Amino acid sequence: MTAPAASLPERVRKLLAQAEDASVTEAEAEAFNAKAAELIARHGIDAANLAATGRSHDEIGHRVIAVEQPYARDKAQLLTSVADPLRCQTVHTHGPDRYVVRVYGFTSDLERVELLYTSLLLQATRDLVHVRPDGWGESTAAYRRSWLAGFASAVYTRLLRAERRATAEQPTTESGTSTALVLRDRCDRVDTAVHAAHPRLRSMRRRSLSGSGQTDGYHSGSRADLGARQVGHTRALPR
């Protein structure tokens, strides 16, 4: 009897544990992290192709995620930076003490978004405790907001690269349909669902950040584990 195949989170955690091994080189650790990102991307491609050929059922749905202060808007943007490359869309509403983000997408993609966002938010929390501006005169809050923007930008770039690579490695479904067309159709259907649910939806205004932490945040996002190894240990972001 053969052992059952490991679940996606289990396989990702194994790769990330290898990346954290003190005996591996920096290049080897980066390779393990990249492999974890590619594994998550291929899982999304496989789910899309199986649904397109009628071999699985993958419905459009949504998740509602409350994003608490401090830095609620910046954490909400991190969620969007995870969702967009994974073919999901976010709708933000906000009050005085929190953002509420509705994430729309196919079930398999929503699961990937939740898996990654939870882990990445914890990693950002861990790193943000230690970051402060070098010079006098810049507020720590402004620095940390720009740091989070850089972190989110790096995450977006890495996930988008992994998704594109996975699509290129599997250009057609088993029935011969273009994988790119399957994914485009899924994106269009999610877009239709979002506009049906929110017919008066408006784009968010771009925000200008004054802090100098974006480069440092980008470097941290470039090194972040794209997996769920740290899920289950919550901690509040520093002010």
Phi, psi and omega in degrees: 000134179271150179288147178295147180296142179293147178289165179303309179302322180296318181292321178294316179300322179297316178297319182289327175296322176295323179295329182276350181300127183295341184277349182270155178282168178299321179295320179293320178298317179296323178296319178295318178297318179296321179296322178297317178297318180294324179297317178294321179296315180296325177301319178294318178296315180299317180297319179295316182291322177296319178293322182294330180267005177079012182269355174209166182247117183228106185262157172281134178212195176209158175239145176249119184239119177275127182247114188270159171289160000280165178060038184298317181296323182288322176292324176295324178292326174298318178300317177296323180292337173277317186291317185303309180295338181265019173066034172245162178235149181242146174235122185257134166230150185217152175235196184289336187233003180196162167252145171245122183246124173261122182253122181252140178172180173287150187307315182297325179283323177298322178296320178294319180299312180297318179302312184284315185298316181301315180293314183293324178296320177295320178294319177297320178300314181300315183286324186294334178304328189259354187263138177210156178294149181287318186264164175284151174103339178263132181288145178297323180297316179296319178298316183290326176298315179290328176298315179296325177296319177294319178301313181296322180297318179294318178299314179302312182298316182294317180293319179297319179297317180294320179295317180294322179294318180296322178294319180294327181284342179228074190290338181224157173281174179297335179273359178094359179286144178296128176298321179300321179291322177300315181292322178297319178297319179296318178299317180297320181291324175294317179301317178298318180296320180296314182288333174291322180282332184225073185295340180254026183297137177238151177287146177287144176288142177293144182247137177265124180257134184266346184289162183256016187269004188296318181296315178297320178296321179297318179298319179294319177296328179291335181261354186295147175285123179269069180199194187242028185300327187262005182299137179111349178242101184264155180200144181282144175292144178289157178269000000 
